[in-house]
Amino acid sequence: MITTRRELKEYLQADNSWYCPVKWKDRIIDRIAQYPWNAVKRYMFFLRVHEYYYNTAGKNPLKKLLKLYYERRKNLLGQRLGIEISPNCFGKGLNLYHAGCIVVNASARIGDNCSLHGNNCIGNNGLSQDAPVIGDNVDIGFGASVIGKVVIADNTIIGANAVVTKSFEKSHCVLAGVPASVIR
């Protein structure tokens, strides 16, 4: 949860750290060419700044206005990219490798250094409002879904198109299949 400007800076530096153009020429080319990861990076920026103002606004009218401004920017860009993430769901180090159909329930809690490869759903099962709790360093493959009141341990890899509907509390495992099971 981001509550200080220092934490905001740490989160912004950790998110999508796999892509950071070093040279100014690369940054200009990326901006002109409109590579998709630039839009994802902007979405991540709006998400984290919105989280900061969401957590610190209190009764301050200026911060409330800024919270609304960044929430609107995040939501408009999210509609275009197909990403819906509520504030305070993810720890620092979130990696979104692709845009498109990423939905995360507001009640879900995901640890640090989580990677989403696109077309992911992390949410409730429709029978209750309980959402997943996912540990640190979890890699969620393309098309994978984590549904219901489940707990996923740290350092887990969820394979492409897997559907996780039960808890896996043993760390360092690989999950795959429908419904997901441990394959390694």
C-alpha positions in Angstrom: 0.0 0.0 0.0 1.5 3.3 -1.1 1.3 6.0 1.6 4.4 8.2 1.0 6.0 9.8 -2.1 9.1 7.7 -1.4 7.0 4.5 -1.6 5.4 5.8 -4.8 8.8 6.3 -6.4 9.9 2.8 -5.3 6.7 1.2 -6.8 7.1 3.1 -10.1 10.7 2.1 -10.4 9.9 -1.6 -9.7 6.9 -1.9 -12.0 7.6 -3.1 -15.5 11.3 -2.9 -14.7 12.0 -5.4 -17.5 11.6 -2.6 -20.0 13.4 0.7 -19.4 15.1 2.4 -22.5 18.4 3.7 -21.4 19.3 6.1 -24.2 17.2 9.2 -24.9 17.0 8.2 -28.6 15.3 4.9 -27.6 12.8 6.9 -25.5 12.0 9.2 -28.4 11.6 6.3 -30.9 9.4 4.4 -28.5 7.2 7.5 -28.1 6.9 8.3 -31.8 6.4 4.7 -32.8 3.6 4.2 -30.2 4.8 0.8 -29.1 2.1 -0.9 -27.0 4.3 -1.2 -23.9 4.4 2.6 -23.6 0.6 2.6 -23.1 0.9 -0.2 -20.6 3.7 1.7 -18.8 1.4 4.8 -18.7 -1.4 2.7 -17.3 0.9 1.5 -14.6 1.9 5.1 -13.8 -1.8 6.2 -13.5 -2.6 3.1 -11.4 0.2 3.8 -8.9 -0.4 7.5 -8.6 -4.1 6.9 -8.2 -3.3 4.4 -5.4 -1.1 7.1 -3.7 -3.9 9.6 -3.7 -6.5 7.0 -2.8 -4.6 6.1 0.3 -3.5 9.6 1.4 -6.4 11.9 0.3 -8.2 11.9 3.7 -10.1 15.2 3.9 -7.7 17.2 1.7 -9.8 18.5 -1.2 -6.8 18.9 -3.5 -5.8 15.3 -3.0 -9.3 14.2 -3.5 -9.4 16.0 -6.8 -6.1 14.5 -7.9 -7.3 11.1 -6.9 -10.3 11.5 -9.1 -8.2 12.9 -11.9 -5.8 9.9 -11.9 -8.6 7.4 -11.5 -10.2 8.8 -14.6 -7.0 8.7 -16.6 -6.4 5.1 -15.4 -9.9 4.0 -16.3 -10.0 5.7 -19.7 -6.6 4.2 -20.7 -7.7 0.9 -19.1 -10.8 0.7 -21.3 -8.7 1.2 -24.4 -6.2 -1.4 -23.3 -8.6 -3.8 -21.8 -7.2 -3.7 -18.3 -9.2 -3.4 -15.1 -7.2 -3.2 -11.9 -8.5 -1.7 -8.6 -6.1 0.2 -6.3 -4.1 -1.7 -3.6 -4.4 -5.1 -5.2 -0.7 -5.6 -6.2 2.6 -5.2 -4.4 5.5 -3.5 -6.0 7.2 -5.0 -9.1 4.0 -5.7 -11.1 4.8 -6.7 -14.7 2.1 -6.5 -17.4 3.7 -8.0 -20.5 0.7 -7.5 -22.7 -2.5 -5.4 -22.6 -5.9 -6.9 -23.3 -8.5 -8.5 -21.1 -6.8 -8.3 -17.7 -9.4 -8.2 -14.9 -8.5 -8.2 -11.2 -11.1 -8.2 -8.5 -10.9 -5.3 -6.0 -10.7 -7.8 -3.1 -7.8 -9.8 -4.5 -4.4 -9.4 -2.8 -1.3 -10.1 -4.9 2.3 -9.9 -3.5 5.4 -8.3 -4.9 6.9 -9.1 -8.4 3.8 -10.6 -10.0 3.8 -11.1 -13.7 0.7 -11.2 -15.9 1.1 -12.2 -19.5 -2.4 -11.1 -20.7 -5.9 -12.4 -21.0 -6.0 -13.0 -17.2 -8.8 -13.1 -14.7 -8.2 -12.9 -11.0 -11.5 -12.8 -9.3 -14.4 -14.4 -7.3 -16.3 -17.5 -8.4 -19.7 -15.9 -8.6 -21.0 -17.7 -5.5 -19.2 -15.4 -3.0 -17.3 -12.2 -2.9 -14.1 -14.0 -1.7 -11.1 -13.3 -4.0 -7.7 -14.9 -4.4 -4.6 -14.2 -2.2 -1.5 -14.7 -4.3 2.1 -14.6 -2.9 5.3 -13.0 -4.1 7.1 -13.8 -7.3 4.1 -15.5 -9.0 4.1 -15.7 -12.8 0.6 -16.0 -14.4 0.7 -17.3 -18.0 -1.3 -16.1 -20.9 -5.0 -16.9 -20.5 -4.7 -18.2 -17.0 -7.4 -17.5 -14.4 -7.4 -17.7 -10.6 -10.9 -17.9 -9.3 -12.5 -18.0 -5.9 -11.2 -18.0 -2.4 -7.8 -19.6 -3.1 -4.3 -19.1 -1.8 -1.3 -19.3 -4.1 2.1 -19.7 -2.5 5.2 -17.6 -3.3 7.4 -18.4 -6.3 4.7 -20.3 -8.2 4.3 -20.4 -12.0 0.8 -20.7 -13.4 0.9 -22.0 -16.9 -0.9 -20.7 -20.0 -4.7 -21.2 -20.0 -4.7 -22.8 -16.5 -7.8 -22.4 -14.3 -6.9 -22.3 -10.6 -10.0 -23.0 -8.4 -8.3 -24.5 -5.3 -5.5 -23.4 -3.0 -1.8 -24.4 -3.6 0.2 -23.5 -0.5 3.4 -25.2 -1.5 5.9 -22.8 -2.9 8.2 -23.3 -6.0 5.7 -25.3 -8.0 4.3 -25.1 -11.5 0.5 -25.3 -12.1 -1.2 -26.2 -15.3 -4.4 -27.6 -16.6 -8.2 -27.2 -16.2 -8.7 -27.4 -13.3 -5.1 -26.6 -12.4 -2.8 -29.2 -10.7 0.8 -29.4 -9.8 2.9 -30.6 -12.7 6.3 -30.0 -11.2 
